[in-house]
Amino acid sequence: MGNNLLKGKRGIIFGALNEQSIAWKVAERAHEEGASFVLTNAPIAMRMGEINNLAEKTGSKVIPADATSLEDLEKLISESMEVLGGKIDFILHSIGMSVNVRKGRHYTDENYDFTMKGLDVSALSFHKVMQTSKKLNAMNEWGSIVALSYIAAQRVFPDYNDMADNKSYLESVARSFGYHYGVSDKVRVNTISQSPTMTTAGSGVKGFNEFINFSEKMSPLGNADAAACADYCIVMFSDLTRYVTMQNLFHDGGFSNTGVTQEVIEKFSS
Ligand SMILES: NC(=O)c1ccc[n+]([C@@H]2O[C@H](COP(=O)([O-])OP(=O)(O)OC[C@H]3O[C@@H](n4cnc5c(N)ncnc54)[C@H](O)[C@@H]3O)[C@@H](O)[C@H]2O)c1
């Protein structure tokens, strides 16, 4: 049951691949809260077809777009305004991919073509989405744009590889674009730094199972799951957070401020 937190709001949700995707949960929650939105993903991801089930369930239209293509983004954002009947109130950027990770390249042995591709998909695409929406004057005042990040942007998690650099860039874009979009259109821009979550992108990281268990034990509240992340996104899209902008917001059960926990200490008692 929703509370009409997003009643009358229009959005664009990037990145729902399957039921595990964080974006999938956000779409379900946004629907419950009364929003109407367009779902989008890379044309290649569409082939799996699962997004159509989500579209049916939430009464949304699917418009394919490669988030690295300005042409696709322009078409997506213009068509979204037509389909939804007006300017946009919220955008979720839930996109990440590293070719170096996929191909098992070590951080100290990157293939730089892979690096540039991953940077474009995971971070520059966020700038491209906002630059395009700004040029098209597509956002309503007090609109909210959120991208998903991870704490490897601030601290070293060796197997996160070049995604750590991509997330640092992503968070920097949120601050810098957030400044300009705030001044010009009163649009707010934030990143949510989420706990490790069992999704297609997440489980691509080496040693992910061990890592998710470690993180669980290092978080006073335990890992936040995808559904809880969706709740947080909804709050950030709602009118209840109108003055929150240019922030990286940790949604991680307290992991980011924990040095060690009793549970982890006990593992070392001899
Ligand atoms: N799963 C985790 O542990 C975790 C933790 C913190 C942050 N995040 C972030 O959450 C976001 C969503 O990931 P997820 O865990 O839900 O996994 P996911 O694999 O379900 O989602 C990633 C999405 O990115 C899309 N994508 C890839 N290339 C694209 C392109 N060129 N254009 C448009 N879309 C493209 C994929 O099709 C997919 O839908 C990512 O930014 C990820 O880094 C994930």
The ligand as an SDF file (V2000), in Angstrom:
LIG
                    3D

 44 48  0  0  0  0  0  0  0  0999 V2000
   24.3280   -4.5860   -6.7200 N   0  0  0  0  0  0  0  0  0  0  0  0
   25.1510   -3.9430   -5.9080 C   0  0  0  0  0  0  0  0  0  0  0  0
   25.8380   -4.5350   -5.0550 O   0  0  0  0  0  0  0  0  0  0  0  0
   25.2210   -2.4410   -5.9810 C   0  0  0  0  0  0  0  0  0  0  0  0
   25.7230   -1.7230   -4.8750 C   0  0  0  0  0  0  0  0  0  0  0  0
   25.8260   -0.3320   -4.9710 C   0  0  0  0  0  0  0  0  0  0  0  0
   25.4510    0.3030   -6.1590 C   0  0  0  0  0  0  0  0  0  0  0  0
   24.9790   -0.4280   -7.2030 N   0  0  0  0  0  0  0  0  0  0  0  0
   24.6160    0.2690   -8.4530 C   0  0  0  0  0  0  0  0  0  0  0  0
   23.2400    0.1330   -8.6790 O   0  0  0  0  0  0  0  0  0  0  0  0
   23.0110    0.3550  -10.0790 C   0  0  0  0  0  0  0  0  0  0  0  0
   22.0680   -0.7210  -10.6020 C   0  0  0  0  0  0  0  0  0  0  0  0
   22.6770   -1.9700  -10.5870 O   0  0  0  0  0  0  0  0  0  0  0  0
   21.9710   -3.3080  -10.1100 P   0  0  0  0  0  0  0  0  0  0  0  0
   22.7600   -3.8230   -8.9750 O   0  0  0  0  0  0  0  0  0  0  0  0
   20.5050   -3.0970   -9.9530 O   0  0  0  0  0  0  0  0  0  0  0  0
   22.2780   -4.3140  -11.3250 O   0  0  0  0  0  0  0  0  0  0  0  0
   21.5570   -4.5750  -12.7340 P   0  0  0  0  0  0  0  0  0  0  0  0
   22.5210   -5.4040  -13.5000 O   0  0  0  0  0  0  0  0  0  0  0  0
   20.2030   -5.1110  -12.5250 O   0  0  0  0  0  0  0  0  0  0  0  0
   21.4500   -3.1150  -13.3840 O   0  0  0  0  0  0  0  0  0  0  0  0
   22.4370   -2.5240  -14.1880 C   0  0  0  0  0  0  0  0  0  0  0  0
   21.7170   -1.9690  -15.4070 C   0  0  0  0  0  0  0  0  0  0  0  0
   22.5750   -1.1750  -16.2370 O   0  0  0  0  0  0  0  0  0  0  0  0
   22.0410   -1.3370  -17.5540 C   0  0  0  0  0  0  0  0  0  0  0  0
   22.9590   -0.8660  -18.5830 N   0  0  0  0  0  0  0  0  0  0  0  0
   24.2020   -1.3530  -18.8790 C   0  0  0  0  0  0  0  0  0  0  0  0
   24.6930   -0.6820  -19.9290 N   0  0  0  0  0  0  0  0  0  0  0  0
   23.7790    0.2430  -20.3000 C   0  0  0  0  0  0  0  0  0  0  0  0
   23.7220    1.2360  -21.3220 C   0  0  0  0  0  0  0  0  0  0  0  0
   24.7350    1.4240  -22.2010 N   0  0  0  0  0  0  0  0  0  0  0  0
   22.6020    2.0240  -21.4060 N   0  0  0  0  0  0  0  0  0  0  0  0
   21.5800    1.8580  -20.5500 C   0  0  0  0  0  0  0  0  0  0  0  0
   21.5830    0.9380  -19.5590 N   0  0  0  0  0  0  0  0  0  0  0  0
   22.6680    0.1460  -19.4410 C   0  0  0  0  0  0  0  0  0  0  0  0
   21.8240   -2.8400  -17.6180 C   0  0  0  0  0  0  0  0  0  0  0  0
   21.0750   -3.2660  -18.7210 O   0  0  0  0  0  0  0  0  0  0  0  0
   21.1360   -3.0820  -16.2840 C   0  0  0  0  0  0  0  0  0  0  0  0
   19.7380   -2.9130  -16.3980 O   0  0  0  0  0  0  0  0  0  0  0  0
   24.3870    0.3820  -10.7340 C   0  0  0  0  0  0  0  0  0  0  0  0
   24.7990    1.7400  -10.8880 O   0  0  0  0  0  0  0  0  0  0  0  0
   25.2450   -0.2990   -9.7050 C   0  0  0  0  0  0  0  0  0  0  0  0
   26.6240    0.0290   -9.8150 O   0  0  0  0  0  0  0  0  0  0  0  0
   24.8430   -1.7790   -7.1260 C   0  0  0  0  0  0  0  0  0  0  0  0
  1  2  1  0
  2  3  2  0
  2  4  1  0
  4  5  1  0
  4 44  2  0
  5  6  2  0
  6  7  1  0
  7  8  2  0
  8  9  1  0
  8 44  1  0
  9 10  1  0
  9 42  1  0
 10 11  1  0
 11 12  1  0
 11 40  1  0
 12 13  1  0
 13 14  1  0
 14 15  2  0
 14 16  1  0
 14 17  1  0
 17 18  1  0
 18 19  2  0
 18 20  1  0
 18 21  1  0
 21 22  1  0
 22 23  1  0
 23 24  1  0
 23 38  1  0
 24 25  1  0
 25 26  1  0
 25 36  1  0
 26 27  1  0
 26 35  1  0
 27 28  2  0
 28 29  1  0
 29 30  1  0
 29 35  2  0
 30 31  1  0
 30 32  2  0
 32 33  1  0
 33 34  2  0
 34 35  1  0
 36 37  1  0
 36 38  1  0
 38 39  1  0
 40 41  1  0
 40 42  1  0
 42 43  1  0
M  CHG  2   8   1  16  -1
M  END
$$$$
